[in-house]
Amino acid sequence: MKKHQIVLASTAGFLLLVCVALGIVCNNPQASEAFATSFSRWWVKFWGNVFGVFPFSAYELFLICAIVGLIVAVVFLVRLVKGRRWSKLTTLLLALTVGVLGFVNVYTATASVCYNRANLPSQVYTTYTQQDVTYQEVLQLANDFVDELNNAYLQTEHDETGNVVFPFSFQELCQMLNLEYQRLDGNYFSNYQPNAKRIANKTIMSHLHIVGVFFAPFGEVNVSGNENSMYLPFTLAHEMAHSKGVMRESDANKVATYVLLTSQNVYLRYSALVHCMNEVLHLVKLFPNSQADYSALCNKVEKGVFVELENYRKFYEKYSLLDDVGEFFNDLYLKLQKQEGTGSYNDDLKTEDTGNVDNDGNNIVVVINFSDTQNSIIMLHKRALLKTSW
């Protein structure tokens, strides 16, 4: 083995040992928390500020270069095998191993360690049982929620198709959300303020059904250029939560929900209110003999909200060529992080059928646990943060 091959092999061996050590850190909650609030937080903040000065997505450029590089490497590997140039083949394989292990280590140290962090602080999220809320309380909560949703809809401008008009520049929205995040606990959440970017290759991203990406090695928050004005604040707030050290998808949704619904800006609140609407309405249906109240609440919602949701569905319906591919890789990535795949975006509502039927003919159920969104709304209601004066 030549000298440069020995150097590459030694480097690969060292990086493999680092990878094993980081794997041990990731499996220990205390070590993960310590690493996430020290090295990972420092790295994301430092490189995020470096890459933040560029007007384009460094992540997107990196991804393109990585794909091109992989194709070129495969071509060279095939040519070297055909030409029986074993020494150069060994060198190339060792170089690729060093590159892959180096990237895996950086990603593990900046992102993967954050998946096993402590639970979110109670400021942002609390769980409840069915014994914690009465039906009358839930009904009041739902009516307050619909009132807030309708107020937000009426106080935001909508175009001729029914879609909410984006009232700011993209950078202004980023600045506003960074200010909103300053209200959170500075010990659990990083004070890093990302300069988010829009992905230029929005068509491919839409076909993959991916609306946002946080790339920890660059500390960069990215959203699809196709994400519409209604859900853009929620998508951006979700990706920003990742940049603050919240990597679990369900937790990022909880944080985005809290930050937006406790904002005094009507446009930001509208995005989260629409996002949470179905879960809140369904909360009423969990109680027996509630069909009439549920129907009344649905009829109470401004019709324009349903028009906007239908517009959103129809828009993304056009992008379906790679949706299964996007789902597969996203699911695989999350499972590699020891999450429950794409199901980890939300801790789903769990109920148990009692075997009885109510006066409406619906099965009576016992709630094992409320969904993330339902818990969030119950918390805001109990803390008198759900209903605001406009």
C-alpha positions as CSV (number, residue, x, y, z in Angstrom):
1,M,0.0,0.0,0.0
2,K,1.4,3.4,-1.0
3,K,2.0,6.2,1.5
4,H,-1.0,8.3,0.5
5,Q,-3.2,5.2,0.7
6,I,-2.0,4.5,4.2
7,V,-2.8,8.2,5.2
8,L,-6.3,7.8,3.7
9,A,-6.8,4.4,5.4
10,S,-5.7,5.8,8.8
11,T,-7.9,8.9,8.4
12,A,-10.9,6.6,7.6
13,G,-10.1,4.5,10.6
14,F,-10.0,7.5,12.9
15,L,-13.2,8.9,11.5
16,L,-14.9,5.5,12.0
17,L,-13.9,5.6,15.7
18,V,-15.3,9.2,16.0
19,C,-18.5,7.9,14.3
20,V,-18.8,5.1,16.9
21,A,-18.2,7.6,19.8
22,L,-20.9,10.0,18.4
23,G,-23.3,7.0,18.1
24,I,-22.8,6.4,21.8
25,V,-23.5,10.0,22.6
26,C,-26.7,9.9,20.5
27,N,-28.0,6.9,22.5
28,N,-27.5,8.7,25.9
29,P,-30.1,11.4,26.6
30,Q,-27.8,13.3,29.1
31,A,-24.9,13.2,26.7
32,S,-27.1,14.2,23.8
33,E,-28.5,17.2,25.7
34,A,-25.0,18.3,26.7
35,F,-23.7,18.0,23.1
36,A,-26.7,19.6,21.6
37,T,-26.4,22.7,23.8
38,S,-22.7,23.1,23.3
39,F,-20.9,21.8,20.2
40,S,-23.9,21.4,18.0
41,R,-25.3,24.9,19.0
42,W,-22.0,26.6,18.4
43,W,-21.4,24.9,15.0
44,V,-24.9,25.7,13.7
45,K,-24.7,29.3,14.8
46,F,-21.1,29.9,13.5
47,W,-21.6,28.3,10.0
48,G,-25.2,29.5,9.8
49,N,-23.9,33.1,10.1
50,V,-21.2,32.4,7.5
51,F,-23.5,30.8,4.9
52,G,-26.2,33.3,5.8
53,V,-24.5,36.1,3.9
54,F,-25.0,34.3,0.6
55,P,-28.2,35.2,-1.2
56,F,-28.7,31.6,-2.5
57,S,-29.1,28.3,-0.7
58,A,-25.7,26.8,0.1
59,Y,-27.5,23.5,0.9
60,E,-29.1,23.4,-2.5
61,L,-25.7,24.0,-4.2
62,F,-24.1,21.4,-1.9
63,L,-26.8,18.8,-2.9
64,I,-26.3,19.5,-6.6
65,C,-22.5,19.1,-6.3
66,A,-22.9,16.0,-4.2
67,I,-25.1,14.3,-6.8
68,V,-22.8,15.3,-9.7
69,G,-19.8,14.2,-7.7
70,L,-21.4,10.8,-7.0
71,I,-22.2,10.3,-10.7
72,V,-18.6,11.2,-11.6
73,A,-17.2,8.9,-8.9
74,V,-19.3,6.0,-10.2
75,V,-18.1,6.6,-13.7
76,F,-14.5,6.7,-12.6
77,L,-14.9,3.5,-10.5
78,V,-16.4,1.6,-13.5
79,R,-13.5,2.8,-15.7
80,L,-10.9,1.8,-13.2
81,V,-12.4,-1.6,-12.7
82,K,-12.6,-2.2,-16.5
83,G,-9.0,-1.0,-16.8
84,R,-7.9,-3.2,-13.9
85,R,-6.2,-0.2,-12.3
86,W,-6.4,-1.5,-8.8
87,S,-4.1,0.9,-7.1
88,K,-6.0,4.0,-8.3
89,L,-9.3,2.2,-7.5
90,T,-8.2,1.6,-3.9
91,T,-7.2,5.3,-3.6
92,L,-10.5,6.5,-4.9
93,L,-12.5,4.2,-2.7
94,L,-10.5,5.3,0.4
95,A,-11.0,8.9,-0.5
96,L,-14.7,8.4,-0.9
97,T,-14.8,6.6,2.5
98,V,-13.1,9.5,4.1
99,G,-15.5,12.0,2.6
100,V,-18.6,10.0,3.5
101,L,-17.4,9.4,7.1
102,G,-16.4,13.0,7.5
103,F,-19.9,14.1,6.4
104,V,-21.6,11.5,8.6
105,N,-19.6,12.7,11.6
106,V,-20.4,16.4,11.1
107,Y,-24.1,15.6,10.5
108,T,-24.3,13.4,13.6
109,A,-22.6,16.0,15.8
110,T,-24.8,18.8,14.6
111,A,-28.2,17.2,14.0
112,S,-28.5,13.6,15.1
113,V,-27.5,14.3,18.7
114,C,-30.5,16.6,19.0
115,Y,-33.0,13.9,18.3
116,N,-32.5,12.4,21.8
117,R,-32.7,15.7,23.7
118,A,-34.9,16.4,26.8
119,N,-38.6,17.1,26.3
120,L,-39.7,20.6,25.4
121,P,-40.1,23.1,28.3
122,S,-43.6,23.5,29.8
123,Q,-43.6,27.1,28.5
124,V,-44.1,25.7,25.0
125,Y,-46.0,22.4,25.5
126,T,-48.0,20.4,28.1
127,T,-49.9,17.2,27.7
128,Y,-53.4,16.6,29.1
129,T,-55.7,13.6,29.7
130,Q,-59.4,13.4,29.1
131,Q,-60.0,14.0,32.9
132,D,-58.3,17.4,32.5
133,V,-61.0,18.9,30.3
134,T,-64.8,18.9,30.4
135,Y,-67.0,18.9,27.3
136,Q,-68.2,22.5,28.1
137,E,-64.6,23.6,28.3
138,V,-63.7,22.0,25.0
139,L,-66.8,23.5,23.4
140,Q,-65.8,27.0,24.7
141,L,-62.2,26.4,23.5
142,A,-63.4,25.4,20.0
143,N,-65.7,28.4,19.7
144,D,-62.9,30.7,20.8
145,F,-60.6,29.1,18.3
146,V,-63.1,29.5,15.4
147,D,-63.7,33.1,16.4
148,E,-59.9,33.7,16.3
149,L,-59.7,32.0,12.9
150,N,-62.5,34.0,11.4
151,N,-61.1,37.3,12.8
152,A,-57.7,36.4,11.3
153,Y,-59.2,35.6,8.0
154,L,-61.2,38.8,7.8
155,Q,-58.3,40.9,8.9
156,T,-55.9,39.5,6.2
157,E,-56.1,40.4,2.6
158,H,-57.0,37.7,0.1
159,D,-56.7,37.8,-3.7
160,E,-59.3,37.0,-6.3
161,T,-58.7,33.2,-6.0
162,G,-59.2,33.3,-2.3
163,N,-55.5,33.0,-1.2
164,V,-54.1,35.2,1.5
165,V,-51.8,37.9,0.2
166,F,-48.2,37.8,1.4
167,P,-47.9,41.1,3.3
168,F,-44.1,41.2,3.7
169,S,-40.9,40.4,1.9
170,F,-39.5,37.0,2.6
171,Q,-36.6,38.5,4.6
172,E,-39.0,40.6,6.6
173,L,-40.9,37.5,7.5
174,C,-37.7,35.8,8.6
175,Q,-36.8,38.8,10.8
176,M,-40.3,38.8,12.4
177,L,-40.1,35.1,13.2
178,N,-36.6,35.5,14.7
179,L,-38.1,38.2,17.0
180,E,-40.9,35.9,18.0
181,Y,-38.4,33.2,18.9
182,Q,-36.7,35.5,21.3
183,R,-39.7,35.0,23.6
184,L,-38.6,31.4,24.3
185,D,-36.5,29.9,27.0
186,G,-32.9,30.8,26.1
187,N,-31.5,27.7,27.9
188,Y,-33.3,25.1,25.9
189,F,-33.5,27.0,22.6
190,S,-30.4,28.4,20.8
191,N,-30.4,32.2,20.3
192,Y,-29.2,31.7,16.7
193,Q,-31.2,33.8,14.2
194,P,-31.1,32.1,10.8
195,N,-31.3,34.0,7.5
196,A,-33.7,31.6,5.7
197,K,-33.5,30.9,2.0
198,R,-35.9,29.8,-0.7
199,I,-35.0,26.7,-2.7
200,A,-34.6,27.7,-6.4
201,N,-35.4,24.2,-7.7
202,K,-38.9,24.5,-6.3
203,T,-40.6,22.2,-9.0
204,I,-38.4,19.2,-8.0
205,M,-39.0,19.9,-4.3
206,S,-42.7,20.1,-4.8
207,H,-42.8,16.8,-6.7
208,L,-40.9,15.3,-3.8
209,H,-43.6,16.8,-1.5
210,I,-41.0,18.5,0.6
211,V,-41.8,22.1,1.7
212,G,-38.9,22.8,4.0
213,V,-35.4,21.6,4.9
214,F,-33.0,22.5,7.8
215,F,-29.4,21.5,7.0
216,A,-27.5,21.5,10.2
217,P,-23.9,21.3,8.9
218,F,-24.5,24.7,7.2
219,G,-26.9,26.0,9.9
220,E,-29.2,26.8,7.0
221,V,-33.0,27.1,7.0
222,N,-34.6,26.4,3.5
223,V,-38.2,26.5,2.3
224,S,-39.6,25.6,-1.1
225,G,-40.1,28.5,-3.5
226,N,-43.6,27.1,-4.1
227,E,-44.8,27.2,-0.5
228,N,-47.9,29.4,-0.5
229,S,-48.6,32.4,1.6
230,M,-51.1,30.6,3.9
231,Y,-48.6,28.0,5.2
232,L,-45.3,29.8,4.6
233,P,-45.1,31.2,8.2
234,F,-45.8,27.8,9.8
235,T,-43.3,26.0,7.5
236,L,-40.7,28.6,8.1
237,A,-41.3,28.5,11.9
238,H,-41.0,24.7,11.9
239,E,-37.7,24.8,10.1
240,M,-36.5,27.6,12.4
241,A,-37.3,25.4,15.4
242,H,-34.8,22.9,14.0
243,S,-32.2,25.6,13.9
244,K,-32.8,26.3,17.5
245,G,-31.9,22.7,18.4
246,V,-35.3,21.1,18.2
247,M,-34.8,18.3,15.7
248,R,-37.7,15.9,16.5
249,E,-40.4,16.7,13.9
250,S,-43.3,16.6,16.3
251,D,-41.5,19.0,18.6
252,A,-40.8,21.4,15.8
253,N,-44.5,21.5,15.0
254,K,-45.3,22.1,18.7
255,V,-42.9,25.0,18.9
256,A,-44.1,26.5,15.6
257,T,-47.7,26.3,16.9
258,Y,-46.9,28.0,20.1
259,V,-44.7,30.8,18.6
260,L,-47.3,31.6,15.9
261,L,-50.5,31.4,18.0
262,T,-49.0,33.6,20.8
263,S,-47.9,36.2,18.2
264,Q,-49.7,39.5,18.0
265,N,-49.3,39.6,14.3
266,V,-52.6,38.5,12.6
267,Y,-50.9,37.1,9.5
268,L,-48.6,34.8,11.5
269,R,-51.5,33.7,13.7
270,Y,-53.7,32.9,10.6
271,S,-51.1,30.5,9.3
272,A,-51.2,28.4,12.5
273,L,-54.9,28.7,13.0
274,V,-55.6,27.2,9.6
275,H,-53.0,24.5,10.3
276,C,-54.6,23.5,13.6
277,M,-58.3,23.9,12.5
278,N,-59.2,20.3,11.7
279,E,-57.6,19.0,14.9
280,V,-59.5,21.5,17.1
281,L,-62.8,20.7,15.4
282,H,-62.2,17.0,15.8
283,L,-61.5,17.5,19.5
284,V,-65.2,18.3,19.9
285,K,-66.2,15.0,18.2
286,L,-64.3,13.0,20.8
287,F,-67.1,13.6,23.2
288,P,-70.5,11.8,23.0
289,N,-73.6,13.5,21.6
290,S,-71.5,16.2,20.0
291,Q,-72.5,16.0,16.4
292,A,-74.8,19.0,16.4
293,D,-72.1,21.2,18.1
294,Y,-69.5,19.9,15.7
295,S,-71.7,20.7,12.6
296,A,-72.4,24.2,14.1
297,L,-68.7,24.9,14.5
298,C,-67.9,23.8,10.9
299,N,-70.7,26.0,9.6
300,K,-69.4,28.9,11.7
301,V,-66.0,28.8,10.0
302,E,-65.6,31.5,7.3
303,K,-66.2,29.7,3.9
304,G,-63.1,31.4,2.5
305,V,-60.9,29.3,4.8
306,F,-62.1,26.1,3.1
307,V,-61.6,27.7,-0.3
308,E,-58.0,28.5,0.6
309,L,-57.4,25.0,1.9
310,E,-58.9,23.5,-1.3
311,N,-56.7,25.8,-3.4
312,Y,-53.6,24.5,-1.5
313,R,-54.7,20.8,-2.1
314,K,-55.3,21.4,-5.8
315,F,-51.9,23.2,-6.2
316,Y,-49.9,20.3,-4.8
317,E,-52.1,17.7,-6.5
318,K,-50.2,18.8,-9.7
319,Y,-46.9,17.6,-8.2
320,S,-47.0,13.9,-7.8
321,L,-44.2,12.4,-10.0
322,L,-41.8,11.9,-7.1
323,D,-44.0,12.0,-4.0
324,D,-43.4,8.3,-3.2
325,V,-39.6,8.9,-3.6
326,G,-39.7,11.9,-1.3
327,E,-41.8,10.0,1.2
328,F,-39.4,7.0,1.1
329,F,-36.2,9.0,1.7
330,N,-37.8,11.2,4.3
331,D,-39.1,8.1,6.1
332,L,-35.7,6.4,5.8
333,Y,-33.9,9.4,7.1
334,L,-36.1,9.7,10.2
335,K,-35.8,6.0,10.9
336,L,-32.0,6.3,10.8
337,Q,-32.4,8.9,13.4
338,K,-34.3,6.4,15.5
339,Q,-37.6,8.1,15.0
340,E,-40.9,6.6,13.8
341,G,-40.4,7.6,10.2
342,T,-42.7,10.2,8.7
343,G,-45.2,9.3,11.4
344,S,-43.0,11.2,13.8
345,Y,-44.3,14.6,12.5
346,N,-47.2,14.3,14.9
347,D,-48.0,12.2,18.0
348,D,-51.4,11.0,16.7
349,L,-54.5,11.0,18.7
350,K,-55.1,7.6,20.3
351,T,-58.5,6.4,21.5
352,E,-60.1,3.2,22.7
353,D,-63.6,2.1,21.6
354,T,-65.9,1.5,24.6
355,G,-68.3,-0.6,22.5
356,N,-71.2,1.8,23.2
357,V,-72.9,4.2,20.8
358,D,-74.1,7.8,21.6
359,N,-77.4,9.4,20.6
360,D,-75.9,10.5,17.3
361,G,-75.1,6.9,16.4
362,N,-71.3,7.4,16.8
363,N,-69.1,5.1,18.8
364,I,-68.2,6.4,22.2
365,V,-64.4,6.4,22.8
366,V,-62.0,6.9,25.6
367,V,-59.1,9.2,24.8
368,I,-55.7,7.5,25.5
369,N,-53.9,10.7,24.5
370,F,-54.7,13.8,22.6
371,S,-52.8,14.7,19.5
372,D,-50.0,17.2,19.7
373,T,-52.1,20.0,18.2
374,Q,-55.0,19.3,20.6
375,N,-52.7,19.4,23.6
376,S,-51.2,22.7,22.4
377,I,-54.6,24.3,22.0
378,I,-55.9,23.0,25.3
379,M,-52.7,24.5,27.0
380,L,-53.2,27.9,25.3
381,H,-56.9,27.9,26.3
382,K,-56.1,27.1,29.9
383,R,-53.5,29.8,30.1
384,A,-55.9,32.3,28.5
385,L,-53.5,32.7,25.5
386,L,-55.8,31.5,22.8
387,K,-58.3,34.3,22.6
388,T,-56.9,37.8,22.0
389,S,-58.4,41.2,21.2
390,W,-57.6,42.5,17.7
